Amino acid sequence: MIEITQIRKLSLWIFLIPLVAINLCLFISQNPEFLENTFFKVDQIGRSGFSIPYLDGSLSISRASRTYPQYLIFKPAMFATAILLFIYWKNNNRLINNFYFSNVNFKFKTFGILSAIFLVIHSVLLGVKFDIQIYKLFRRVVLLLFIIFEILAQGILVYHLYKLKLKLNNLINRNVLVLKIILVSVLALVAILSVPILVNKGNTHFKHALEWNYFVGVIFFYLLSKFFWKRTT
């Protein structure tokens, strides 16, 4: 099926593009001297010492990505990822309809496209400075909605794939399906358990470390999708 071939290709790019983008921004933030005395001189706010934010939470993805020239990498990467997400969820909707012999818009498609829209909004707002409390709150809400809709879309899609596992037996890797179920369950559980910490002030380093690892966890779902579907001819 052509949808399976497209989904396998899209999944790999949806994983690689944001992963490379955030870590390249991190590298530039920690090694600004490489761009010193060039047109791409790193903004002072976007500079940081060496650390491993996945472990120590020394800085956020936002700080590593929102200033010049990092945003020249981050924003286009997120826009490209959003477009790929839109196509990914449309293809999955078409594919699941084929197996159900139906023609409906499943909720995972709606949530997946909404997550792509909020990713674009978040990328547009990143680095825009307004010293207004409501604006800062809005920016956090946009990021939160991206995460919520993404997890909902992933969870509902996995649910349908599990229901169809017998029909899909020759097309999928069942071990990867189990990994998908575990991943989505862990992401949902971590999100719920982290709410009390996230809504309170303090614990900045924990929040930053969670941000880096959670983002990688969300896009890791797509890497699993690459290996979930077997090659088709």
N, C-alpha and C positions, 0 to 999 in steps of 0.2 A: 504493500500500500504506500502511495506517495506521501500520505500524512506522516507515516512512521519514519520514513527517511528524512522528511523535513524536521520533525520533532527531534530526532537524534542530532541533527546538525545545529538546530537552534539552541538546544540544551547546552551544548558544549560552549557556544559563544556567550550565552547568558551567564554561565559560570565564569568564564575566563575574563571577559571584558571588565566587569566591576572588580574582580579580584586583583587583576593587574593594575587597574586604575588606582585603587585605594592604597596599595602597597608601593606604587611608584610615587604617589603623593607623599607617603610616609618617608620614602627614601630621600626625596628632594628636601623635605622638611628637616631631616636630620643631617643632610649633607649640602647645605646651601653654598658652600665654597666652590662647588663644581660649576655654579652658574654666576659666580661673582664676576663683576666687570663685564657682564653681557647684558643684552636686552632683556633677558629673563631673570634678572636679579631677584632673589627671593625676598618677599616682604618680611619685615622683622617679626610681625605677629605670627607668621607661618613657619618660623624657625624653632627648632627644638634640639635638645641634646639626644644622644643615642639612648634608646630604650626599646623594650619590646612591649608595646601597649596591649598586646594580647594577654600578657601576663601581669604587667604592673599598672596598666591603665594610666600611664603618664600623660597621655593626651588623647583627645577625641578624634574621630574621623573628620568631624567638622573643622576642627582647628588645623588639621593636617591638609585639608582640601579646599578651604574657603578663600584663601588669599592667593595673590598673584605669585608665581605663574601656575600653581597647582590647579587652580580652578579651570585652567585651559585644558587640563587632562580630565579632571573629575566630571565637569558638567557635560561635555560631549559624550563621555563614556556612559553616564547615566541616561542621557537622552537616547543613545543607541540601544542601551539595555531595555529601556521602556518600550521602544518600537519592537524589539525582538520578543518581549513579553506579550505584547498585544497579538503578534502573529502566533506565538506559541499557544496561548490560550484559545485562540480561534481554531487552530489546527486540532487541538485536543478535543474541543467541542464537536468538531466535525467527525473526528475519529470515533469518539464514544457513541455518537449518533449512529454511525455505521454498524456498530456491534449491537445496539439496542433496536435497530431498525426504526429509528424515530427521527424527528426533525424539530428539536427544541433547543432553547438556549439554557444550558445547565447553569446552576448557580456558580460553579467554579469558574466559568467563563466570565460572568459578570464581576465576581470578586477579583479575578486575575487582571482584568482590564482596569478596574478601579485602582488596584495596587500600582499598575503602570502609570496611571494618570497622577496619582499622588507622589510617585517617584519623580516625575517631571516637575511637579509643583515644588517639591522639596529642593530639587536641584536649582531651579530658578531663584528661589528665595535665599539659597545658601550664599552668604557673603554680602547680602544686601543689608545695609545698616539703618535701622530705625530704632531710636531709643524710646520705644513705646512698649509697655508691658504686654498689651493685648497682641502686638505683633509677635513678640517672643513666644507667647502662649500658642498662637496660631501656628507658628513654625513647628513647635513640638507636637501639636495635634496632627499636623500633616504627616510628620514622620511616623507617629503612632498609628495613623490610619493606613499608611503603606504597609506596616508590619502586620496589622490585624487582617487586612484584606488578603495579603499574601499568604498568611498561615491558613486562613479560611479556604482560600482557593486550593492550596496544596492538600489540605485535609479532605475536602470534598472530592477532589480528583482521585486521591488514593482510595477513598471509600468506594468509588465506582469501579476502579481497577480491581479492587479486591472482589467485588461482586461478580465481575466478569472474568475472574481468573481461570475458570474452566474453559471458557470460549477462547481465551487468549493464550492457552497453555503452550502452543507451538510458537508464539510470537514474543513471549516475555521470559525474563529471568526471574523466577520466583524468589530467589534469595535476595535479589535487589528490591523486590516488592516488600519483603519483610524489613529491609533496611529503611525503606521509605516510610513505612508505618512507624518504625521506632523513631526516626528522625523527626517526623511531624509531631509525634506524641511528646518528645523531649522538648521541642521548640515551644509547643503550647504550654507544657507544664512549667518550663522556665519563665515564660512570659507571665503566667499567673502568679508564681511564687515571687517574682521580682517586683511586682506592682507596689507592695508596701515600702520597698527600699527606694524605688524610683520616684515616688510621689513626695518623699521627704527630702529635706536638704541634707547635704553632707554625702558621705560615701562616694565622693567624686571619682576616685580611682577605680572603685568597683564598677561604677556605672560606665566608665570609659572602656574598661576591659570587657564588660558584658556587651557593649556596643560592637566592638571589633569582632568578638567571637560569634555573637548572634548573627551579625550580617553574613559572616562566612557560612554559618549554619544554614541560613535561609537560601543562599545561592548554591550550597552543596546539594540541595534537593535536585537542582538541574543537572549537575554532574551525574547523579544517580540515574536521572532520566535517560541520559546518554547510553548507559549500560543496561537500563531496564528493558528497552526494546531491542530485539535481535535484528540483525541486518536482514533486509528484505530485498527481493529482486523483482 
